[in-house]
């Protein structure tokens, strides 16, 4: 015990990093699947398809350009990194999809330790060692961060670069050679921007802070660093792929939703409420107060993150994961700001027991949640369905995904099947619709208006049918049998426990249901 206390006192960052690593390694092993649609289909499926000489979702050019639509507004940097990694894996004989993803999660986990590292270092600079230890431990063990750290969320993968950029501008060496460190700061900002284009909002806030301080030479040098890295990663790469520099970013800007220009179905408080819940009330209320107070202490820590928070709060693009790019900044500045309020508060100084009970409540809830969330197998049913079909991939060329309880059908992750096959999607339909429509969404995705299509083209009768969800299952099977009569039940793949919970909480947007696999007996 004395040795641990001694190490904690003398080398707290090392202890914090080891704790962070332990939780992230837990997530590496157990948190299989993917968090959200984009983190898998726009990264993993796309990278693997390009390696296999094809294209996915009509994005990147391939030997078959018939369905390639051109730039879609997504940076190639992050997916390109996975393209290089997958190429390396296959070069040394790692072909199995689950093995590839295990290594990918491990690499993400190790890289995410930089977030913990710079959270500690930045806090130590702007506050003190005790506060740095608290913030570092908080980022290391915050209940959602191990899960987020190991999955392919471009917005969170960019965070270490953002923190490094701020670190360069705050560290003592900056005062001696401001232009040098400003250049390096701009350089890593360009990398972060190339990973996730929405980082440009953070960068705008960064330069506003420099402008308010009238550091015009520093601004210029930082901009040069930014343009160098962004030019290499966006200008050169896009010119190679599309014969046009910055083609993806210009497309991104053309599609960008400008706040207040369209009716917003959600309210400004969405992200405020989300932060209050994620950071666990009532402590979360105090940290948000501290975050807003931090604007007076260190504008560079506050304003870039706040601008992103503000943009997404008023934008139609209100996805929960967007806030992850600035979440560590909110925690760092919020804890430091609240601590200053706490020290000066007469009420809290007179009621230390009340505040201590709130802190204890936070840590109890946090540690109660960190294990189940860190080990969550997200999107288990589609992943395991493809792994089941992978065993029979040599016999499969077409599958049908029947989800007629909905107006749209989610794609299946063919990456795990290790074969590119035709996916026919059958949403809500009428058997006797006047027209038989087949909409081709990509090289491998087709949306049917009616299963009568298979009567007209028996060569396209699928090898397997995947029924999504238990609702009206028997009725749906009977409706399909006139067109695909010989259905033989094979297996039921159930979602993970937290997938089931998310579906019950929000069944409209969380399609986390059981999948029933039927083989089609070919005559």
C-alpha positions in Angstrom: 0.0 0.0 0.0 2.9 2.4 0.8 4.5 1.7 -2.5 1.3 2.5 -4.4 0.9 5.7 -2.3 4.4 6.6 -3.1 4.0 6.0 -6.8 0.7 7.9 -6.8 2.4 10.8 -5.2 5.5 10.8 -7.3 4.3 9.5 -10.7 0.5 10.0 -10.8 0.3 10.1 -14.6 1.8 6.7 -14.9 -0.8 5.2 -12.5 -3.6 7.0 -14.3 -2.5 5.7 -17.7 -2.3 2.2 -16.4 -5.8 2.4 -15.0 -7.1 3.9 -18.3 -5.3 1.1 -20.2 -6.9 -1.6 -18.1 -10.5 -0.4 -18.8 -9.7 0.1 -22.5 -8.2 -3.3 -22.9 -11.4 -4.7 -21.4 -13.3 -2.9 -24.1 -10.9 -4.1 -26.8 -11.7 -7.8 -25.9 -15.4 -7.6 -25.2 -16.8 -4.5 -27.0 -17.3 -6.1 -30.4 -19.5 -4.8 -33.1 -19.9 -1.1 -34.0 -21.3 1.9 -32.2 -23.2 3.6 -34.9 -23.8 3.2 -38.6 -21.2 5.6 -39.9 -18.4 4.3 -37.8 -18.6 1.0 -39.5 -20.1 1.5 -43.0 -18.3 4.7 -43.9 -14.9 3.4 -42.5 -14.6 -0.4 -42.3 -16.8 -1.5 -45.1 -15.4 1.2 -47.4 -11.8 0.5 -46.7 -12.2 -3.3 -47.1 -14.2 -2.9 -50.3 -11.5 -0.7 -51.9 -8.9 -3.3 -51.0 -11.0 -6.0 -52.7 -11.1 -3.9 -55.9 -14.7 -2.7 -55.5 -16.5 0.3 -54.0 -19.1 0.6 -51.3 -22.0 3.1 -51.0 -21.0 4.5 -54.4 -18.1 6.5 -53.0 -14.6 5.7 -53.9 -13.7 4.9 -57.6 -12.9 1.4 -58.5 -12.5 -0.8 -61.6 -16.3 -0.5 -62.0 -17.1 3.2 -62.1 -20.7 2.7 -63.2 -22.0 3.4 -59.7 -19.4 5.8 -58.4 -21.1 9.1 -57.8 -18.0 11.2 -56.9 -17.1 13.0 -53.7 -19.7 12.8 -50.9 -18.2 15.2 -48.4 -16.3 12.7 -46.2 -12.6 12.9 -45.7 -10.5 10.0 -46.9 -7.9 10.4 -44.2 -9.5 8.2 -41.5 -10.9 5.6 -43.9 -7.5 5.7 -45.7 -5.7 4.9 -42.5 -7.9 1.8 -42.2 -7.2 1.0 -45.9 -3.5 1.0 -45.1 -4.0 -1.1 -41.9 -6.1 -3.7 -43.6 -3.6 -3.9 -46.5 -0.9 -4.5 -44.0 -2.9 -7.1 -42.1 -3.6 -9.1 -45.3 0.0 -8.8 -46.4 1.0 -10.8 -43.3 -1.8 -13.2 -43.6 -4.5 -11.8 -41.3 -7.6 -12.2 -43.3 -10.3 -12.9 -40.7 -12.7 -10.0 -40.1 -12.9 -10.5 -36.3 -9.1 -10.7 -36.0 -8.8 -7.4 -38.0 -11.3 -5.6 -35.8 -9.6 -6.9 -32.6 -6.4 -5.3 -33.7 -8.2 -2.1 -34.8 -9.8 -1.8 -31.4 -6.4 -2.3 -29.7 -4.7 0.4 -31.8 -7.6 2.8 -31.0 -7.3 2.0 -27.3 -3.6 2.7 -27.2 -4.0 5.9 -29.2 -6.8 7.1 -26.9 -4.4 7.1 -24.0 -3.1 10.4 -25.4 -6.4 11.9 -24.4 -5.8 10.9 -20.8 -2.2 12.0 -21.0 -2.9 15.5 -22.3 -6.0 16.0 -20.1 -3.6 15.5 -17.1 -0.9 17.8 -18.6 -3.2 20.6 -19.6 -4.9 20.6 -16.3 -1.6 20.6 -14.5 -0.6 23.7 -16.5 -3.7 25.8 -16.0 -4.5 24.6 -12.4 -2.4 22.4 -10.1 -1.2 18.9 -9.6 -4.1 17.8 -7.4 -6.6 18.9 -9.9 -4.6 17.3 -12.7 -4.7 14.0 -10.9 -8.5 14.3 -10.4 -9.1 15.2 -14.0 -6.8 12.5 -15.3 -8.4 9.9 -13.2 -11.8 11.1 -14.3 -11.0 10.9 -18.1 -9.3 7.5 -17.5 -12.4 6.0 -15.8 -15.3 8.0 -17.2 -18.0 5.4 -17.8 -18.5 6.0 -21.6 -14.9 6.7 -22.7 -13.5 3.2 -22.8 -16.3 2.2 -25.1 -15.9 5.3 -27.3 -12.2 5.0 -27.4 -12.0 1.6 -29.1 -14.6 2.1 -31.8 -14.2 3.8 -35.1 -15.6 7.2 -34.2 -13.7 9.7 -36.4 -14.8 12.6 -34.1 -13.2 11.0 -31.1 -10.1 9.8 -33.0 -9.4 13.5 -33.8 -9.4 14.5 -30.1 -5.7 13.7 -29.3 -4.7 16.1 -32.1 -6.9 18.8 -30.8 -5.5 18.4 -27.3 -2.0 18.4 -28.6 -2.7 21.6 -30.5 -3.9 23.3 -27.3 -1.0 21.8 -25.3 1.5 23.3 -27.7 0.0 26.8 -27.1 -0.1 26.5 -23.2 3.1 24.8 -22.4 5.9 27.0 -20.9 8.2 26.4 -24.0 5.7 28.4 -26.0 6.7 31.6 -24.4 10.3 31.2 -25.6 9.6 30.1 -29.1 5.9 31.0 -29.9 6.2 30.8 -33.6 7.7 27.3 -33.5 5.0 25.9 -31.3 2.3 27.8 -33.2 3.4 26.1 -36.4 3.3 22.7 -34.7 -0.1 23.5 -33.2 -1.5 24.4 -36.7 0.1 21.3 -38.1 -1.8 18.9 -35.8 -5.0 21.0 -36.2 -4.8 20.3 -39.9 -4.5 16.6 -39.1 -7.6 16.7 -36.8 -9.5 18.6 -39.5 -8.6 16.0 -42.1 -9.9 13.3 -39.9 -13.3 14.9 -39.3 -14.3 18.0 -41.3 -16.5 19.5 -38.5 -13.3 20.3 -36.7 -13.1 23.4 -38.8 -15.5 25.0 -36.3 -13.0 24.3 -33.5 -10.3 25.8 -35.7 -12.3 29.0 -36.2 -12.6 29.3 -32.4 -8.9 28.7 -32.1 -8.0 31.6 -34.4 -10.6 33.9 -32.9 -8.8 33.5 -29.5 -5.5 34.4 -31.2 -7.1 37.4 -32.9 -8.5 38.7 -29.7 -5.0 38.5 -28.2 -3.7 40.3 -31.3 -1.1 37.6 -31.9 -1.1 38.1 -35.7 2.3 36.6 -36.4 1.3 33.5 -34.4 -1.9 33.3 -36.3 -0.1 33.4 -39.6 2.4 30.7 -38.7 -0.3 28.5 -37.2 -2.3 28.9 -40.4 0.8 27.9 -42.5 1.1 24.7 -40.4 -2.6 24.0 -40.8 -2.4 24.4 -44.6 0.6 22.2 -44.8 -0.9 19.2 -43.1 -4.4 19.8 -44.6 -2.9 20.4 -48.0 -1.1 17.1 -47.9 -3.9 15.0 -46.5 -6.8 16.7 -48.4 -5.4 18.6 -51.3 -2.9 16.0 -52.6 -5.0 12.9 -51.7 -8.2 14.3 -53.2 -6.3 15.3 -56.4 -5.0 11.8 -56.7 -8.5 10.3 -56.2 -10.7 12.9 -57.8 -8.3 15.0 -59.8 -9.4 18.0 -57.8 -7.7 19.2 -54.6 -10.0 19.5 -51.5 -12.9 17.9 -53.5 -14.3 16.2 -50.4 -14.2 19.4 -48.3 -15.9 21.6 -50.9 -18.6 18.9 -51.2 -18.9 18.9 -47.4 -19.4 22.7 -47.4 -22.0 22.5 -50.1 -24.0 20.0 -48.0 -23.4 21.8 -44.7 -26.6 22.6 -42.7 -26.5 26.2 -41.6 -28.3 26.8 -38.3 -31.6 28.7 -38.4 -32.0 28.2 -42.2 -34.4 25.2 -41.8 -37.0 24.3 -39.3 -35.4 22.6 -36.4 -37.4 19.7 -34.9 -35.2 19.6 -31.8 -34.5 22.2 -29.2 -31.3 23.9 -28.1 -31.3 22.2 -24.8 -30.7 18.7 -26.4 -27.0 18.8 -25.9 -27.3 20.5 -22.5 -29.7 17.8 -21.3 -27.5 15.1 -22.9 -24.4 16.4 -21.1 -26.3 16.7 -17.8 -27.3 13.0 -18.1 -24.0 11.6 -19.4 -21.9 13.5 -16.8 -24.3 12.2 -14.1 -26.4 14.7 -12.1 -26.2 16.6 -9.8 -22.4 16.9 -10.2 -22.9 17.4 -14.0 -24.8 20.6 -13.2 -21.8 22.0 -11.3 -19.4 21.0 -14.0 -21.4 22.7 -16.7 -21.5 25.9 -14.5 -17.7 25.5 -14.2 -17.3 25.1 -18.0 -19.1 28.4 -18.7 -17.1 30.1 -16.0 -13.9 28.8 -17.6 -14.3 31.3 -20.4 -13.0 34.0 -18.1 -9.9 31.9 -17.0 -8.7 30.3 -20.3 -10.5 31.3 -23.5 -8.4 28.9 -25.6 -9.7 25.9 -23.6 -13.3 27.2 -23.7 -14.1 29.0 -27.0 -13.2 26.4 -29.7 -15.2 23.7 -27.9 -18.1 26.0 -27.1 -18.4 27.1 -30.8 -18.8 23.4 -31.8 -21.3 22.9 -29.0 -23.2 25.9 -30.1 -23.2 24.9 -33.8 -24.5 21.4 -33.2 -27.1 22.7 -30.7 -28.7 24.9 -33.3 -28.1 22.6 -36.3 -30.4 19.9 -37.7 -27.4 17.5 -37.5 -27.9 16.8 -33.8 -26.3 13.4 -33.4 -25.2 12.6 -29.9 -21.7 11.4 -31.0 -20.9 14.8 -32.4 -20.2 16.2 -28.9 -17.5 13.6 -28.3 -14.9 15.7 -30.2 -15.1 18.3 -27.4 -16.2 16.2 -24.5 -12.8 16.0 -22.8 -12.4 19.8 -23.1 -15.8 20.3 -21.4 -14.7 17.9 -18.6 -11.3 19.6 -18.1 -12.6 23.2 -18.1 -15.8 22.3 -16.3 -14.0 20.6 -13.3 -11.4 23.4 -13.1 -14.0 26.1 -13.3 -16.3 24.4 -10.7 -13.4 24.0 -8.3 -12.8 27.7 -8.4 -16.5 28.3 -7.7 -16.4 25.7 -4.9 -13.5 27.3 -3.1 -15.2 30.7 -3.0 -18.7 29.5 -2.1 -19.8 30.2 1.4 -22.7 27.7 1.1 -20.6 24.7 0.0 -17.9 25.5 2.5 -20.5 25.4 5.2 -22.0 22.1 3.9 -19.0 19.9 3.0 -20.9 16.7 3.8 -23.7 17.5 1.3 -21.2 18.0 -1.5 -19.1 14.9 -0.5 -22.3 12.8 -0.7 -22.9 14.1 -4.3 -19.3 13.2 -5.3 -19.7 9.7 -3.8 -23.0 9.3 -5.7 -21.2 10.3 -8.9 -18.4 7.7 -8.5 -20.8 4.9 -7.4 -23.0 5.4 -10.6 -19.9 5.9 -12.8 -18.3 2.6 -11.7 -21.6 0.8 -11.8 -21.9 1.7 -15.5 -18.3 1.4 -16.7 -18.1 -2.4 -16.8 -21.4 -3.1 -18.6 -20.8 -0.3 -21.1 -17.2 -1.1 -21.7 -18.1 -4.7 -22.4 -21.1 -4.0 -24.6 -21.3 -6.0 -27.8 -23.0 -3.3 -29.9 -25.0 -4.2 -33.0 -24.6 -7.9 -32.0 -27.4 -9.3 -34.1 -26.3 -8.0 -37.6 -22.6 -8.8 -36.9 -23.3 -12.3 -35.7 -25.7 -12.9 -38.5 -23.0 -12.1 -41.0 -20.5 -14.3 -39.1 -23.0 -17.1 -39.3 -23.4 -16.7 -43.1 -19.6 -16.4 -43.4 -19.4 -20.1 -42.7 -21.4 -20.7 -45.9 -20.1 -17.8 -48.0 -19.0 -20.0 -50.9 -22.7 -21.1 -51.4 -24.1 -17.6 -51.1 -24.5 -14.8 -53.8 -27.7 -13.1 -52.7 -29.6 -12.5 -49.5 -32.9 -10.8 -48.7 -33.3 -8.6 -45.6 -37.0 -8.5 -44.7 -38.0 -5.7 -42.4 -41.5 -5.0 -43.5 -42.4 -3.5 -40.1 -40.4 -0.4 -41.2 -40.3 1.9 -44.2 -36.5 1.5 -44.5 -34.1 -1.4 -44.0 -30.7 -1.2 -42.4 -27.7 -2.7 -44.2 -25.9 -5.8 -43.0 -22.2 -5.5 -42.4 -20.8 -7.6 -45.3 -17.3 -7.0 -44.0 -17.9 -9.8 -41.4 -19.2 -12.2 -44.1 -15.9 -11.6 -45.9 -17.6 -11.6 -49.2 -19.4 -9.0 -51.3 -22.9 -10.3 -52.2 -26.1 -8.8 -53.4 -28.3 -7.5 -50.5 -32.0 -7.2 -51.4 -33.9 -5.0 -48.9 -37.6 -5.4 -48.4 -39.3 -2.7 -46.3 -43.0 -2.2 -45.8 -44.7 -3.4 -49.0 -47.9 -4.3 -50.8 -48.0 -7.6 -52.6 -50.1 -6.3 -55.4 -48.5 -3.0 -56.1 -49.1 -1.8 -59.6 -45.4 -1.7 -60.4 -42.4 -3.9 -59.5 -39.6 -1.5 -58.6 -36.0 -2.3 -57.9 -33.9 0.6 -56.7 -30.2 0.0 -56.8 -28.5 2.0 -54.0 -25.0 0.7 -54.6 -23.1 -2.1 -56.2 -24.5 -4.5 -53.6 -27.7 -2.9 -52.2 -31.1 -3.2 -53.9 -34.4 -2.0 -52.4 -37.6 -3.9 -53.5 -41.1 -2.5 -53.7 -42.6 -6.0 -53.6 -41.3 -9.6 -53.4 -43.1 -10.3 -56.7 -39.8 -9.3 -58.2 -38.5 -12.8 -57.6 -41.3 -14.3 -59.6 -40.1 -12.3 -62.6 -36.4 -13.0 -62.1 -36.0 -16.5 -60.5 -32.3 -16.3 -61.0 -32.2 -13.7 -58.3 -34.0 -15.7 -55.6 -31.9 -15.2 -52.5 -29.9 -18.0 -50.8 -30.9 -16.8 -47.4 -33.6 -14.6 -45.9 -33.0 -12.5 -42.8 -36.2 -11.4 -41.0 -35.5 -8.4 -38.7 -37.6 -8.3 -35.5 -40.1 -10.6 -34.0 -43.1 -8.4 -34.6 -45.6 -10.2 -36.9 -42.9 -12.8 -37.8 -45.2 -15.7 -38.6 -47.4 -13.4 -40.7 -44.4 -12.0 -42.6 -43.1 -15.5 -43.3 -46.4 -16.6 -44.7 -46.6 -13.4 -46.9 -43.2 -14.2 -48.4 -43.8 -17.9 -49.1 -45.8 -17.4 -52.3 -42.7 -15.9 -53.8 -39.9 -17.8 -51.9 -41.7 -21.0 -50.8 -38.9 -23.2 -49.5 -37.8 -21.4 -46.3 -35.9 -23.5 -43.8 -35.2 -22.0 -40.4 -31.5 -21.9 -39.4 -30.8 -19.7 -36.4 -32.0 -16.8 -34.3 -29.4 -14.1 -33.5 -30.4 -12.0 -30.5 -29.1 -8.5 -29.8 -26.9 -7.7 -26.8 -28.5 -6.7 -23.5 -27.7 -3.0 -23.9 -28.9 -3.1 -27.5 -32.2 -4.5 -26.2 -32.4 -1.7 -23.7 -31.7 1.0 -26.3 -34.4 -0.4 -28.5 -36.9 -0.3 -25.8 -36.0 3.3 -24.9 -36.1 4.4 -28.5 -37.5 1.8 -31.0 -37.9 4.3 -33.8 -34.2 5.1 -34.1 -32.5 2.0 -32.5 -33.0 -1.0 -34.8 -31.5 -3.4 -32.4 -33.7 -6.4 -32.8 -33.4 -10.2 -33.1 -32.6 -11.5 -36.6 -34.2 -14.8 -37.8 -32.1 -16.5 -40.4 -33.8 -18.8 -43.0 -32.1 -20.7 -45.8 -33.9 -20.9 -49.1 -34.0 -24.4 -50.4 -33.1 -24.2 -54.0 -35.1 -26.6 -56.3 
